[in-house]
Amino acid sequence: MADYYELLGVSRDAGAEEIKKAYRKAAMRYHPDRNSADDAEERFKQVTEAWEVLRDPEKRRLYDQYGEAGLRRGAGGGPGFSGFGSFADAFEVFMREFGGGGLGDLFGGGAPAGEQTRRGSSLRVSLDITLEEAARGVNKSVRVAVMDPCERCGARGAEPGSEATQCATCAGMGEVRMVQRSMLGQFVSVRPCPDCGGQGTTIETRCRDCDGTGRVRAEKTVDLEIPAGISSEDYLKLRERGNAGPRGGPVGDLIVRVDIEPDPRFERRGDDLVLELPVTFAQAALGIDLEVPTILGQARLSVPAGIQAGQVLRLRGQGMPRLRASGRGDQLVRVHVWTPIEVSREQRAALEALAAVEDAPPEPGRSEDPSFWDRVKAAFTA
């Protein structure tokens, strides 16, 4: 295993906020939905393990002093930390920290201590929406394949008329403990019981529909309410809409990653939108009032006389709604002076008349002669 500090790209004296930012960046880079590399899931688990250790002062102290062996031992002989067994466990940690609070309960916890049933896994799906839908908010439906509780056996896993009995191996606890001694002290590992699969019971006759698992495959349509202002970095989480747990275990969650399709008109910058607006030389010189597109319609924009190429005008309140807050961003309109590739005879004559009276452009870094645009207007109105 690589050094936790190297995994996150931080120094050994990095502060909590720096470590958090580094973990978020690394997790977004290695998340399998964004990274198609074969080792993406493993790298995601590794950086999440590094975060879980370095965010906790006691775990970080043990790691700094004893390395991974100190983590496995734990403090004071207590339970240690040995990383994540599955991507789903690591993803739950990511959602706990960066799930985008306000979009639903993003803290899907496991089963309470001592409970023998296992929680079903969470489902992850992607949903594409347009920028306009993100601006307005929209209701969508997604079709998902899930594991549902078996109706024939009531999710017990046993054929009707058959009983489930306490597992003799784990005495109904659903887990077995192994004690090992090392130079660092006693190490206790806890694992699901191999005979009952962590259920605490064994079945005499398995249900013919679910083969003893207590759940069957199904397809469902799930309705989603997408809030206005959502971005491609936000996740929605619907509690208990994922896979049912084995033999009546709690239902997992449905996690929806929202991807916003690019809009050819606008560039999104947080809550602001940027529109590139081409204008003719005459419009830039003389000024003009124009109707320009906004994400939800049209707006009147006054282009002042003498505007320079690249200058930005602001339409306040015409951007994206602020998620989890009131108000909207702005629409920024960047003006570009459009130069025609071909000109007609009349246009050429007008441009030649202008060329006869116009001055050279100002030197870089100097303000323009205030009389320059007056002479431009005179040339076009002569």
Order of alpha helices (4+ residues) and beta strands (2+ residues): alpha-alpha-alpha-alpha-alpha-alpha-beta-alpha-beta-beta-beta-beta-beta-beta-beta-beta-beta-beta-alpha-beta-beta-beta-beta-alpha-alpha
